[in-house]
Structures are given as structure tokens and as C-alpha cells.
Amino acid sequence: MSDLRYTRNIGIMAHIDAGKTTTTERILFYTGKNYKLGETHEGSATMDWMVQEQERGITITSAATTVYWDWKDNHYKYNIIDTPGHVDFTVEVERSLRVLDGAIAIFCAVGGVEPQSETVWRQADKYEVPRIAFINKMDRAGADFFGVVSQIKERLGANPIPLEIPIGQEDLFKGVVNLITGKALIWDESSNGTKFYEVPMPDDLKETVAEYRQRLIEGVAEENEELMMKFFDDPNSITADEVIAEIRKATLSRKIVPVMCGSAFKNKGIQSLLDGVAAFLPSPIDKPEVKGINPRNDKEETRKVDAKAPFAALAFKIATDPYVGRLCFFRVYSGSLESGSYVYNANTGKKERISRIMQMHSNKQNPLDRIEAGDIGAAVGFKDIKTGNTLCDEQHPIVLESMKFPEPVISIAVEPHTQADMDKMTNALMKLVEEDPTFRVKTDEVSGQTVISGMGELHLDIIMDRLRREFGVDVNQGRPEVAYKEALTTTVQHHEIYKKQTGGKGKFADVLFEIGPADDGVVGLQFINEVKGGNIPKEYIPAIEKGFKEAMQNGVLAGYPIDAMKVRIIDGSFHPVDSDQLSFELCAKIGFKAACRKANPVLLEPIMKLEVLTPDAYVGDVTGDLNRRRGMLENISAKVGVQAIHAKVPLEQMFGYVTSLRTITSGRANSTMEFSHYAEVSREQQEAILKNQNN
């Protein structure tokens, strides 16, 4: 398998319940990896190996596997990552897409483009990942292939090009017409879909097929003058191989998204999808050379996908396995690594011994002696590797671009049942923080309580469940709290003099600064030094910056962090004996507290994007309830048999919403919610929150 042209590193991404895990299970079956079909609803899916996943029928953690597939007389190797669809576990999608070359985006033929479909699509755009779309569940009542294709175009801004037209829909769905070859194929129901037959094209589809085949050929010929001439002379003279080559080119440059269809649960369409991965998605050598920064000279360098180049890999996930301990999932971009050898962690500046290298199949490991450029594997035996670290050759260090993760929006206080379990709980939480960059733990300075924060109620619910089952720690939990933030709304000038005399050497710092909201689009501290004439020596400026940066963690209203602010240092003075870096750092912190009170600070709260699917009869009740929750209705659109209500609602109002929605609609509606943005709370609301804080 040394020829990288036949390797594919792909992810499977979609909205919750579009059928990602079922599709992956069928891929394992048809590639001969599994001999029995695993089902999500039975809790027997190979890729959903966690107990919580099997019980709830959802994917929580991304699972990796490697399969082999033959296409056009070549033997292909697919490294596949099945990612979760639930927004609370969006970190798993983010880190997977960062290291993958291509993706299969799955859409439900009934639900179409749903809120989380948009989120994962944007994540794939961010990492410039070419993808193919697979419209699943074509056998379901209400399936609408062309409706979903137009939604992909309108809502995602993509250019979807169907490569197949379904023969029949809903319970009559039995096959597809391949637009590249013009052949109609029907699956044999009795063979688990392993056999399919070529049949004459149904008469009622001839016009549709001719129209979409022409669109496909036109779209492909546009990219190639020679083909364009052929198309005008005789469209039938263009061969299938020529069409495939041009579709591949357009897919890799992300000009088009090839669309295929099927029903994974009914074993239809998976073999064609596997062919499509080989035909249209990139190999590691189709991607541009990876860029990074040399930490020794801060210059940009690139690494070529070549086993002989210096070693460079990105750690994208840390997991704890009960049998082998901590596992580090990594993608090798260049060079090779032998089992038992050392790597250099460019982020920590330390060497790490990799005692064993594994190829993963869900939660099982197959040992490898060596891993090369373009491959994905897992390492065991390291001491201190974190998500996003670059592992490389010590003689040729490089830091690859890491990943940015969203901030948690919900917190709860936790405490062990018995004081004896305190250490056990702390160790367990530290392990979970290591695995999940969107999970945070801190100790509340006032109450001394341990507070855990995450992306949503389900996220924290799973964490609590894992504490109990995996780590044997029973904990009590408080009610959920919203992760508010603070912001400054006006710019003010402030003069702070810090003086302390304690006999002998004293402390002195004097800073005149301006503080206020940051410029649009800036996150963090926007720090500008305008001190002239050495009034504050250069060596003290970083200490002032550090003071402000640390002070941002606790705002003046209620101790919530400030996400972005601008500080301009105008002037100041120093004492030749009493001034030092600590004096200026403390001066900045004290000055921050005093100045922020004058800069009209406000509280910001997380606003969630909500979609509720409800039968027509309950629309009035659902919208009335959302109004009571301070929700802003955006639109109501009709979907098959239900109404889709879109709204923006403050998270603070949404705790326990699933239960009350069931009550209002007699269990017939369901909802999905994801973080949208932070917004300023009203004056009355702010006073109520601050009053609660003080009680």
C-alpha cells in the first residue's frame, strides 16, 4: 500500500439521525471488515462502541477504522472516521475534518439540509475539504431526492451535481440510473444488497435522465476545451472515463459536489458510494503541501507528502482506553515513524517515546511496526501530548496549524458523595479534560465548588455518566448555569499609580491608558503601546500586557470573562529602584478593575439557534411557549407532514426544554439546538442575574 494514490482519508459527517453510523456499518460489511451487519437501533453498531452510544443510539465520539476496496483493478485503502451528528459533540467533527482529505456528507432524503448539516458543512469549508453528498433514507415516506439537491444549493451555497437519478421513491425505491454510464441498476433485495442487476431504463425516467445527464456533461465539459468540442460535435462520443476524470478535478477544486443516493438501512447504494470515494475524493498527494512555522526562526515552512521527508504529524485526539491506557490519534503529513522510536513535540519542546503504533478499528487496535506519510494511526506510551500538538523530527522542527474549539456555554457544580472520592473525581475530570477540548473544569474561588462546563445539557449528562461508569465516582450535581460573558461598551481613559512602601525596596508603577471595546472581529486583548521617550521602559510593557490579559478572566460585574477588549497605553512613569515587572503587572490589574466600572460594562448571554419540527396542530402552542422564553421567531416552513419552526432563544430559558416540548405536543415534536452567538442582556435581566449572583 505504499502508493499513496490509492489511499483515502475520509470522514462521514451529517446532522443527527441522517444515518452516518448505519452507512459506516454497511461500508464495513461490503468491504469485508465485518461479516454481520451492525445496527444502531439494536445497539450493535461496531463504530458506536461506548455503552452510552449503544444505549442512546447516538454517536458521541468519533471512531476510526481502515478498510480496503477494489475499484477499476486497483486496491484502495480507506481510513474512515465516523463523526457524531449532535451539536454538543461538534468538537469531534472539528478535529476530524482538520486532518482528513475528503468527506462524505450524508443528508436524510426526508429532513434534507438541517441545522447541524449547515454547521458541519461550514466546518468542512473552513478546512477546504472536498466532499461528495449521499442522500440517504430514499425508502422513507416523504423522501424527495431533487428537493434535497435544491436545498444543498440554496442553503449551503454549494454546486450539487447529481451522478445518479433514483428509480422510485419511498417504499418503491429500488435502484438508480447512473448518469455517467447511462445504465439503470436495481438491487437484489434477497442478497443484503450485495447483488444488483442492470435493467432497461424505465420510460418515465428517460426525460429526467436526459436532462440531468446533459447538465452533468455540460458542467464537466466547461472545464476542458477538448471535451467541449466533443460535446458540440457528438455528446455521446465522450467516454465514461473522461467524465469521471473531469468530475474528480472539479470535486478536488471544490467547484462541485457530486450527489449520490441510496438507503443504507436497506443496503442500497453503498457499493456505488465506495466507488465514488475512490473516483472523486482526494488522495494525500492531491492535497497541497502542509504549511507550518519553524519554532526556531518563526519562518513558514512546508512539508511534502513523502515517506523520506522529515517526520511531521498532528495529534488530533487523545482518548483513554481501559486496556492500553492513553491513546493519541495522529495524522502523518510527512516522513515515517517506527514503533518504539522518539518524536519531538514542537509545542512543548520535549521528546516523547512512542512505544507502540496502532491502526484503529473502532475501539480495537491492530499493532503496526511503522507508519508513513498520508496515514492515520494511534500511538501509545507518551507522557504529555495534547490535542493539536505537532509531533516532528527534532532536527527539523515545525509547528502545524492547530485547531480552534468553541467555548463552553453551560456549567454545573459537582461534588463527590464522599470526601474520600475527592481525589478520584479530580483525576477522572482531568482525564476527561485531556480527551475533550470543549470540556472545562475550574474551582469557584468564592464557594470552593468544582464547576464543570460543556457545550450543552447532553454533553454534561454524558460526562456525569462516564464519571460513574468508567471511573467509579458517584457525584452530586447542582442545577445548570449559563456561561455568561462581560463586555465593555464605551472607551475611557484611566490613570493608575501603584505605590507600596514596606521598608527597603518598595513597589512603584504609573500607567496612563485607554480601555474599551475591541475593534470588530478581534477576539482577546487588542494591545497597543504608544508610550514615547522611554517613559515606561520597554521591558515593562509585556508585564502590563500580561496584567490586562489575566484581568480579562474576571470582569467587574460578576466575575465573568471578557472576550474582547482594546487597551492603548498612552504614558506613564517608573522609579529607577522601586519599579519592576511585577509592579507594572499589578498596576494593570488594579487599573483594569477601576477603569472597567467607568466603561459601562454589560452582561452577554449565549443565544441558541433552535429548530422545532412539530405537527401543524401544535404550531400555536410551540410558538407561544417560545415567546414566553424570550425567543425571537425567524420563520416557519413546511416540511413533509410537519412544520419547521426556526427561532433564536437565550440558553438560560432552554433548560429542560425537550421535556416541556414533549408535554406541549404529546410527544410528537422534536427539536435541535446549537449555539449561535452572544448577545447583550436587557437592563432588567442583568439586574436579576447580578442579584442572583449575590444571593
N, C-alpha and C positions, 0 to 999 in steps of 0.2 A: 504493500500500500504506500510505497514511497512517492508515487506520482501524485502530487497534490491536486492535479486537475480533476481527480476523481474523489476528492474529499468535499463534504458539505457540512458546515457548522450552522445548524438552523434552529430557530425557536418556534414554538407553537403558541400563538397569542390570540386572545379574544375576550369578549365580555363573559361574565359568569353565565354558565349553562348553555353556551353555544356549542359545546361538545368537544372541547380540546382534549380532555383526557381520554374520552372514548375514541377519538381519531388516533391518538397516540397508541392506544391499546391495539387498534386494528393494524397500525403500522408494524407493531411488534409481532403480530400474528402473521401478516403476509410476508414479512422479511425472514420468518423462521426463527425469530428470537424467542417467541412464546408458542407453545403448541395448543394452548387453550385460550379462549377469548375472555379477558378480564372485563368486568362490568362495574361502572362507577356506582350504580344504584344498589348493587349487591355487596359493595364494599370489597370487591375482589380485584380492583384495578391495580396492576403492577406499579404504576407510577405514583399512585396515591398510597404510599406505604405507611404514613403516620396513622396512628389509631384515630386521631381526631378527624383526619381526612376520610377514613373509611366509615366512621360513624355519621359524619355530616354530609358525605357525598360531594365534598368540595375539595379543590386543590388549595393547599396552604403554602407549601414550599415547592420551589422549582426542582424538578428531578431530571437528572441527565441520564442518557443511555446512548449506546453506539450500536447501529445496525448496518447491514450490508444489503445492497440491492443491485441487480443486474439490469442495465439498460443499453440497448444497441451494442451488444457484445462487449461492454465494459463493466467492470466490477466496481461499484461505488461504495464509499464508506460515509455514513451519515452520523454525525454527532448531533443528537437531538436534545433540546431542553423543553420540557413541558412546563409552562408557567401558570400561575394562578390567574383567575379572572376577577376575583373580588378586590375592590379598590383598597381594602385595608392591607393587602399584601402586594401593593404596587411596587415595592422595593425589589421583589423577586423578578418582576418584568424588567425593571430599570437595569439591574445588574446583569441580567441575561443578555438583553439587547446590546449592552456595551461591548460584549465580547463575541457576539455572533456575526456571521457574514450575511445571512439571509433569514427570512421568516415566512411562516405560513400564517396568514390572518384568517381566522375562521369566523364566519358570520352565520347566525341562525336564519334559515330561509323564511321564518315567520317574524322573528323580532327585528331582523335587519341590523342597521347600524344603531347600537345602543350606547348609553353614556360612556361605559368603560371601553367600548370599541374605539371611541374617539380618543380616550386617554392613551391607550396602548399604541394607537396609530401615531399620535404626536410624539410619543417616546421613540418609536421607530424612525420617524422623520428626523428627530434630534441626532440620532446616531447614524443617519444616512443608510439605513438598512433596506435593501431591495426586498420586495415581498411578492408572494402570489396569494390570491384570495381563494378560499374554498367555502362555497355556500353549502352549508350542512343542513341536515334535517329536511331534505326535499320531500320526504314522505309524510311530513306532518300536515295536519289540516291548516289551511291558510298560507301554505308555502308559496312564495312569489319570487321566482328567480330574477326576472327583469326588474321588479320593484327594488330588490336589494342592490342590483347593479347600479340603478339610478341613484339610490341613497349613498352608495360609496362615492359616486361622482359629486353629488351635491353637498353632502355633509362632511366628507373627508377631503374634498378638493383634489381627489386622485383622478387618474385616467384609466378606468377599468375596461379591459378588453376581453370579452368572453372568448374562451377557446373551445367551449362546449355549450351545446343547447340541450336542455333536459327533454327526454321523451316522457311525457306525462308529468303531472304534479300531484302532490298529496298522496293518497293511497294508490294512485295509478302510476306513480313514478317507477319506471323500470329500467331506464337506460339513458344514454346520451348520444348526441351526434357530435363527433369530433370535427371541428371546423377546419383543422389543419389538413386532415386526410380526407374529409368528406364522408367518413364511414359512420354508420349507426351501430351502436353496441348495446347489447342487452345482457344483464347479469342473470346467472342461473341461481334461482332462489335456494335450490336444494344443496348447493355446494359451499355455503357460507360466503358466497360472492367470489370464490376463487376462480370460477369459470365464467367466461362471458362469450357471447356469440355475436357474429356480425350478421345484421339483418338488413333488408331493404329499408330505405328511409321512409318513414310514414308520410303519406301525401300531405297531411295537414301542416307538416313542418317545412315543406320544401321552400316556400316563400321566405319564411323566417330565416332558415339556414342560408339561403342565397344572399339575403340582405346582410346578415352578420358576417358571413364569410367574405363578402365584398369589403365590409368595413375593416375586417382583420387584414386582408391583403393590401388594401389601400394604406392603412396605418403603417404596415410593415414596409411597403414599397417606398413610402415617403422618405425613409431613412437611407435608401440606396437607389442611386440613379439607374443603375443597370436593371434592377428589378422593376423600377418604374417603367422603363421602356418595354420590358417583357409584359408588364401588366397591361399596357395600352395595346400592344400587338396581340397578345393572347393570354388572358389571365390564367388559363389552365396550364400554361407551359411552366409556371412557377412550381418548383418541386417542394415537397413537404420539408426536406432538409434545409432548403433556402429560407422557408418561412420560419422554421424553428431557430435558425441562426440569427435572424433579424429580431425575432421576439426576445431572444436571450439578450441581444445587445441593448434593446430598448428597456428591458427589465432592469438590467445592471445599471443603466444610467438613470433609473427611476422615472423614465418618461411614461411608462405604462405599468399597470398591474394586471397580469394575466388572471382570468377568473375561471375557476373550475367548480364542479358541483357534485353532490352525492348525498348519501345518508350513511354516516359512519356506523350508527347503531344497526342498520340493516345490511352492513358490509358492502355498500355500493360506492364505487368511485375512488377507493383508496389506492388501488394499483396505478390508476392514471395520475393521481396526485404524486405518488412516489416517482413516476416517470417525469412529471413536471418539475420536481425538485432537482433531478439530475439535469434536465434540459435547460431550465431557466434561471435557477438560483446560482449565486457566485461560488466559486471555489476560493480558498485562501489567496491564491495568486491573482484572482481577478480584482481583489481589493487593493487600494493604494497602499504604499509603504506606510507603516505606522510611525507617527511622529512622537517625539518626547524631548525632554530637556536634560542635558548633561548636568548633574548637580555640581560638578567640579568647576565648570566655567559658565553655567547658565545659558549655554548656547543650544539652539534647536538641533536635534539630530534625527535621522530616520533609521529604521531597521527594515531590512529586506526579508521577505518570507523565504528563508533559506536555512537548511539544517547546518550549513557550515559557517553561518554568520554568528556574531557574539550572541549569547543567550539573552532573551528578554521575554518576560511573561507578566501577565496581570492577574493578581489574586482577586477573584470577583465574588467569592462566597466562603464563609467559614461555617462549618457545621460540626456538631458533636455526635459521634457515633458510639453506642454503648460498648462495642467490641474493639474498635481500633483507636478510640479517643478522638482528638480533634482532626478534622479533615479540612484541607484548604483546596478549593476548586480553583484551577487556574487555566488561562488560555496562553499557549505558547505562540508568540509572534515571530520569533527568530531563534536560530540556534537549536541546541538539543540539550537534554538533561538526563543524566544516568541516575538510576536508583542508588541511594547511598552517598551521593555527592553533595557538595556545598553550593548554596546560592547566596547572592548578596542582596539584602533588602535595601533598595535605594532610598526608601522613605525613612528608615530608622538608622541606616548606616551600619547595620550589623550583619554578620554572616549567619546563615541558617543551614542546618543539616537536614536534608530531605532523606529520611531513612527508607521510605518506600513510595513508589508511584503507583497509582491505581487508575484503571479505566472503570468508570462507574456504570452500573446498570441499576437504576433506581437506588435502593439502599444496600445493594450488594456490590462488592468490589472484585475486580479481576486484576491481579498484580501485573505490572509492566516492568521490564528491565530498563526501558528508555522511552523518552517521549520527544517528538521533534516538532519543528515549526509547523503551524497550521492546525495543531491538535489541541484537544481539551482533555484535561486529566485532573486527578486529585492527589494531593501529597499528604503524607503522614510523618510525624516526628519533629516538626518545627516547634520553636518556642514562642515567638512573638511576630506573627503575621496577621495583619488586619485586612478587612475588605478594602480594596482599592490600592493596596501596596503593589509596587513594581518589584519583581524578582529578576535579577540580571547577573551578568558576568562582572566580577569585581574589577577587572581590568578595563571594562568598557561600561561604566555605569550609565543608566538612563532612567528618567522618571517619566512614565507614560501618563497620559491624562487620566485622572481618576473619575469617579462618578459623583454626582451631586444628588443628595437624597432629600426628600421633603421633610419639613419639621413636623413633629407630633402635634396633634390638635386636642387630645383628650388625656386626662390624668386621673389616677385613683391612688389613694393612700393604702398601703398594705402593711400588715404586721403578722408575724408568725403566731400560731396558737399558744406556743410556749416559748419562754425566753431562751430555752436550750436550743431551739431551732433557728435562732437569730443568725448565727454564722452560716448555717446550712442554707438559709434563704438568701443571704448576701452572696454566697458563692454561686448559687444557682442563677441569681439575677445577673451576675457578672458574665456568666457563660452565655446567657440569652442575649445580652447587650452585644457581645462579641459576634454572635451569629447574625443579628438583625440591626442594621444601622438606623432604622426608624424607631427603635425601641430605646427609651432613655430611663435612667434611674437616678434620682437625687434624694438628698436628705433635706427636709424642710428645716430651715435654720430656726424658725420660731417654735414649731411644735416638736421637732426632732423626729417626725414621722418619715418613713421611707415612701417616696412618691414615685410611681411608675407612669410613664407616658407613652402613648402609641397613636396609631393612625385612625382608630375607631373602636367602637364597643366590641366588635367581633375579635379584633386584633388582641385586645387586653383579655378577653374571655379565653382565647386560645392560650395566651401566656399563663393565665391562672391555672388552666387545665394541665399544661405541661409541668408547671411547678409541682402540682400534686402527683402526677403520674410518673414523670421521668425522674424527678429529684426527690420525691417523697416528702415534700414540705407542704403542710396544710396552713393556709393563710386566711386571715380575716381581711375583708376589703371595705373601704369606705365608698361613698357614693361618687359617681364620676364627676370630675371637674373639667371645665373648659380651659384650654391653654390660651389665655388672653395675651395680648401684647400691648405695649405702650408706644405712643408716637408723639413727637414734638410738632406743634403746628405753626409756631412763629419763631423768627430768628431774634435772639437777644445778645447783647454784649455784657460780659461779666468780668470783673477784676477780682482775682483771688490772691491773697497773700497768706502764705502758710509760714508761721513762725513758732519755734519751740525752743525754749532755753532751759537746759537741765544741768547747768554747771558743766564746764568743759565745752566740748563741741556741741553746738546746737543744730537746729534744722531751719533752713530758710529756702523758700521758693516764691516767686512772684510771676503770675501769668495773667495777661490780658487776652481774652479770647471771645470769639463769637460762636454761638451754638444754635442749631436749628434743624429743620428737616433736610434730609439729603436730596440731591438732585434726582429727577425722575429716573427710574431704572437702576439706581445704585442701591446695593444691599450691603449692610455692615457699616463700618465707620469710614466716612469720607474726610480724610485728614489733610488740612492744608497748612503749611508752615510759611508765614510771611514775616518772620522776625528778621529785622535788619540790624546790621552793625554788630552782631555778636552779643546783643543784649541778653539773650539766653544762649549759652554755648551749645554748639551742635550736638555734643554727646548727651545732653539732657533731653533733646527733642524726642527720641524714641521712648524715653520713660514717660513723657507727657502723653504720647500716643497710647502707650500701654495702659496708663491710668484711665483714660477715657474708654478704651476698648473693654476693660474689665468692668468699669462702672455701668456700661450698657446692659450688663446681665441683669441688673436690678433697677428698674425705673423708680421714679419718686412717688407715683400714685399708690401702687400696691405691690411694688417689687417685681412686676412682670418685666420681661426683657424688652429692650428697644431694638427693633430690627434694623433700622437705618437712621443715621443722623450725620450732620455735617459739622465739623469743628474747624474754625480758622484761628490759628494762633497769630495774634497781631503784634504783641510786645510783651515785655516782662523785664525782670532783672534777677540777679543772682548775688550771692555772697561768696567771696573767694575761699572762705574757710567752712562756713556752715552749710553751703549748698552741696547736694549730691543727688544722684539719680532717684533715690527713694523719696527725697523731699519733693521733687517735681512730680513724681507719680502720685503721691498722696495729695499734693496741691490740686492735681487734675481731678481726682476722685471727689474731693470736698467741693471744688468749684462746680463740678457736674451737678451735684445734689442741689446746690444753691441756685445755679443758673436754670436748671430744668423747670423748677417751680415757676419761674417767670416766663417760660417759653410755651405756656398754655398746653400742658400735656393732656392727651386724651387716651382713652382705652380703645383698643381694637379687638374685635371678636371674629372667630372663624365663621365664614358663611359657606354653607354646603349647597352643592348642586344636586337637586333631587328629581328623580323621575318616578312617578307612580303609575302603574298600569292597573286600571280598575274597570269593571263593567259599567256601562252607561248609567245604570240606576243609582250608582253611588257617587257620581261626579260632584254633585252639590255638597254632599256631606264631607267628602275629602277636601274640597277647596275651602269650605267653611272652617274645617279644622286647621288647615294650613294658615288661613288668615289669623286665627287665634294664636298661632305660633309665630307671629310676626313674619310670615312667609310672603315673598313677592312672586306672584304668579307670572310666568313668562308666556306660556302658550299651552293650549290643549289641542292635541292632534289625534285623529282616529287611526288606530291600528286594527288588525284583524280581530273583530269581536270585542275589542276593549278601547278605552280612551287612554291616551298617554298624557299625563299632566306633568309639565315641567315647571319647576319653581326654584327660587333661591331662598334658603331658610337658615337662620342662625343655628349653629350646632347646639347652643345652650338649650334650645327648645326641642331638640330632637332625641333626647334620651328616652329609650323605651318606645320609640315611635312605631316599630314593627308590631308590637303587641296592640297598641291602640288602633292601628290601621286594620288589623285583623278584626277587632271588635266592631269598628265602624262598618266594615264591608262583609261581615260574616265570613271572614277568612278567604274572600275571593279576590282580593287585590294584593299586589306585591310591589315592593319599592327598591330602588337602588340609589345610593347616595355617595357622593365623593366631594372632597374638599374643592372649593372654588377659589376663594380669596379672603383676605382680611378686610373688614370694614369698620368704620368708626361707630361706636355705640352712641345712642342718644344720651342727652344730659341726665334724664331721669333714670335711665337704665344704668348709667355709670355710677350715679349716687347709690342706687340699690346694690350694685355689685360691691362697691367700696364699703358700704355699711355691713354687708355680709362678711366681708374680709375681716372687718374689725371686731365682729362679734365672736 
